[in-house]
Amino acid sequence: MKLSVMKIYNKTSVKILCFSVLCGAGMNSYAQQSTVKFGKEISSQKIFSKSKEKDKDLLWVNVNTAPDTWILQKNILVCSGHPIGVMRSEKQYENFILHIEWKHMEAGGNSGVFVWSNADPPEDTRLPNGVEVQMLELDWVNLNKRDGVTPPVAYVHGELFGVGGVETIPDNPRGTRSKSIENRCKGRGEWNTYDVVCVDGVIKLSVNGKFVNGISQSTQKKGYICLESEGAEIHFRNITILELPSGVTSDEQPY
């Protein structure tokens, strides 16, 4: 009797294990083993109500990059750029202000931040959906000529655009993208400052102390914030998220 029970138990365990493996193989899931604690989250209540609430540490979760893609060096978060992929915030955000400082270390470096993202990249592109806040090094346009034609300089000064099916209305259209109305980004080895205000599907971007770009009517208004690794070393510092009261999408957003 005991032997029969053990045989049934073992067979059932094998079936459950096989089912789990088969189900997991077909999903866009990535091992999220490594986390990085970097930056801080501030509540609007602390600022406007003089609350004694302490700032919270930001925890970033690896989605589909390597364990050594992101390295902390004192107060700087270094991204190697390899492999292509993202690291996401621990929680989702709806309405918030993101302050982030960044500098590229290679000519033509490519990176960015995704806001209101599902943080679930397809295997073919390795990048998630959301609204991308572009971070390109100034030489990118010179190194990516097509048929001898240099791309518009607007590429490298903080473009905003929906990706992965997310649609937006650009303030300053360049096709479906929104370009900055003033060229304010600095080149490799120099720190740039972005202040990104995200409220109810509207985004306004300040580049190095001046608001120069924006989008509205985003079809996705809540989600993770993702830091992008896209082939070149980039450094980040002083990441701060000021979380604002929720808006019109709290009960509608699927993520």
C-alpha positions in Angstrom: 0.0 0.0 0.0 2.8 2.4 0.9 4.7 1.6 -2.3 1.6 2.3 -4.4 1.0 5.7 -2.7 4.7 6.6 -3.3 4.5 5.7 -7.0 1.4 7.9 -7.4 3.0 10.7 -5.6 6.2 10.6 -7.6 4.3 10.4 -10.9 2.1 13.4 -9.9 5.2 15.4 -8.9 6.9 14.8 -12.2 3.7 15.8 -14.1 3.5 19.1 -12.1 7.2 19.8 -12.7 6.8 19.2 -16.5 3.6 21.3 -16.6 5.4 24.2 -14.9 8.4 24.0 -17.2 6.2 23.9 -20.3 4.1 26.8 -19.2 7.1 28.9 -18.3 8.8 28.3 -21.6 6.0 30.1 -23.5 5.9 33.3 -21.4 7.8 36.5 -21.8 9.3 36.1 -18.3 12.8 36.7 -17.3 14.7 35.7 -14.2 14.7 38.7 -11.9 17.3 37.6 -9.4 19.4 40.8 -9.0 18.2 44.0 -7.5 19.9 47.4 -7.1 19.1 49.9 -4.4 19.7 53.4 -5.9 17.9 56.7 -5.6 15.0 57.8 -3.5 11.2 58.2 -3.5 9.7 61.3 -1.9 6.0 61.6 -1.1 4.1 64.8 -2.0 2.6 64.7 1.5 6.1 65.3 2.9 6.6 68.4 0.9 3.1 70.0 1.1 2.0 68.8 4.5 5.3 69.0 6.3 5.0 65.4 7.1 7.9 63.7 8.9 7.7 60.7 6.6 11.1 59.4 5.7 12.3 59.2 2.1 12.2 55.7 0.7 15.0 53.9 -1.1 14.3 53.0 -4.7 14.8 49.4 -5.6 15.5 48.4 -9.2 14.8 44.9 -10.4 16.7 43.3 -13.3 14.3 42.3 -16.1 16.5 40.9 -18.9 20.0 42.1 -18.5 23.1 40.4 -17.1 24.1 40.5 -13.4 27.1 42.7 -14.2 25.2 45.1 -16.5 24.5 47.5 -13.6 27.2 48.3 -11.1 27.1 50.8 -8.2 30.2 53.0 -7.8 29.6 55.1 -4.7 26.9 57.5 -5.7 26.8 56.6 -9.4 25.0 53.8 -11.1 27.1 52.5 -14.1 25.4 50.7 -17.0 27.7 48.8 -19.3 25.1 48.8 -22.1 25.3 45.1 -22.6 23.2 43.2 -23.2 20.3 45.3 -24.5 17.5 45.3 -22.0 16.1 47.1 -19.0 15.9 47.3 -15.2 12.6 48.3 -13.8 11.4 50.1 -10.6 10.1 47.8 -7.9 6.6 49.4 -8.0 4.4 51.0 -10.6 3.8 54.8 -10.9 1.0 56.8 -12.3 1.5 60.5 -11.6 5.0 61.5 -10.6 8.0 63.7 -11.2 11.3 62.0 -12.1 14.6 63.7 -11.6 17.5 61.9 -13.2 21.0 62.9 -14.2 23.0 61.0 -16.8 26.1 61.1 -19.0 27.2 59.0 -21.9 30.8 57.7 -21.9 31.0 56.7 -25.6 30.5 58.7 -28.8 27.0 58.0 -30.2 25.8 56.2 -27.1 22.1 55.2 -26.9 19.9 54.8 -23.8 16.8 56.2 -22.3 14.1 55.8 -19.7 10.7 54.2 -20.2 7.8 55.5 -18.2 4.3 54.0 -17.8 5.8 50.7 -19.0 4.6 47.1 -18.6 8.3 46.0 -18.2 7.6 42.9 -20.2 10.0 43.0 -23.2 9.4 40.7 -26.2 12.4 38.5 -26.9 13.0 39.9 -30.4 13.3 43.6 -29.4 14.3 43.1 -25.7 12.7 46.5 -24.9 9.3 47.0 -23.2 6.4 49.2 -24.1 5.7 52.6 -22.6 6.7 56.1 -23.4 10.5 56.5 -24.0 12.4 59.5 -22.8 15.4 59.4 -25.2 19.0 59.8 -24.0 21.4 59.9 -27.0 25.0 61.1 -27.1 25.4 64.1 -29.5 27.6 62.2 -32.0 24.8 59.7 -32.7 23.6 61.6 -35.7 27.0 61.7 -37.2 27.6 58.0 -36.7 24.2 56.9 -38.1 24.0 58.5 -41.5 21.9 56.8 -44.1 22.9 57.1 -47.7 25.1 60.0 -46.7 22.3 61.9 -45.0 22.7 63.0 -41.4 19.6 62.4 -39.2 17.9 65.4 -37.7 19.7 66.8 -34.7 16.4 66.6 -32.8 17.2 62.9 -32.3 19.8 63.7 -29.6 18.1 66.3 -27.5 15.4 64.4 -25.6 12.8 63.1 -27.9 9.6 61.6 -26.5 7.6 58.8 -28.2 5.4 55.8 -27.5 6.7 52.3 -28.1 5.3 48.8 -28.1 1.8 50.0 -29.2 1.6 52.9 -26.8 0.4 56.0 -28.7 0.8 59.7 -27.8 0.1 63.1 -29.2 3.4 65.0 -29.7 3.7 68.7 -28.6 6.4 69.3 -31.3 5.8 66.6 -34.0 8.5 64.8 -35.9 6.2 62.2 -37.3 4.7 60.4 -34.3 7.6 61.5 -32.1 7.9 64.8 -30.2 11.2 66.7 -30.6 12.7 69.3 -28.2 12.2 72.9 -29.4 15.7 73.7 -28.2 19.0 71.8 -28.4 20.2 71.6 -24.8 21.9 68.2 -24.2 25.6 67.9 -23.5 28.1 65.5 -25.1 29.9 62.5 -23.7 31.6 62.8 -20.3 29.2 65.7 -19.3 26.3 65.4 -17.0 22.8 66.1 -18.3 19.7 66.7 -16.1 16.2 65.6 -17.0 13.1 66.5 -15.0 10.2 64.5 -16.3 6.7 65.4 -15.2 4.1 62.7 -15.8 0.4 63.4 -15.0 -2.7 61.8 -16.4 -1.2 60.9 -19.8 0.7 64.1 -20.2 4.5 64.3 -20.0 6.6 67.5 -19.9 10.4 67.2 -20.2 12.9 69.7 -18.9 16.5 69.3 -20.3 19.2 71.0 -18.2 16.9 73.4 -16.5 14.4 74.3 -19.2 11.1 72.7 -20.4 11.5 72.0 -24.1 9.4 69.0 -24.9 6.1 67.2 -24.2 3.4 64.7 -25.2 -0.2 64.3 -24.3 -3.0 61.7 -24.4 -0.8 58.7 -23.8 -2.8 55.5 -24.2 -0.9 54.1 -21.2 -0.8 56.2 -18.1 0.5 53.9 -15.4 3.3 51.4 -15.1 6.9 50.8 -14.2 9.8 53.1 -14.8 12.6 51.3 -16.7 16.3 52.2 -17.1 17.6 51.2 -20.5 20.8 49.4 -21.5 21.3 49.7 -25.2 24.9 49.0 -26.3 26.9 51.8 -24.7 28.2 52.7 -21.3 26.1 55.3 -19.5 26.2 56.7 -15.9 23.2 57.7 -13.8 23.1 59.7 -10.5 20.7 61.6 -8.2 17.6 59.7 -9.3 14.6 61.0 -7.3 10.9 60.2 -7.8 8.3 62.5 -6.3 5.1 60.5 -6.3 1.9 62.6 -6.8 -1.7 61.8 -6.1 -3.4 59.3 -8.4 -5.7 60.5 -11.2 -8.2 59.2 -13.7 -6.6 55.9 -14.6 -6.4 54.1 -11.2 -9.1 51.6 -11.9 -8.6 51.2 -15.7 -4.9 50.6 -16.1 -4.2 46.9 -16.9 -0.7 46.8 -15.3 
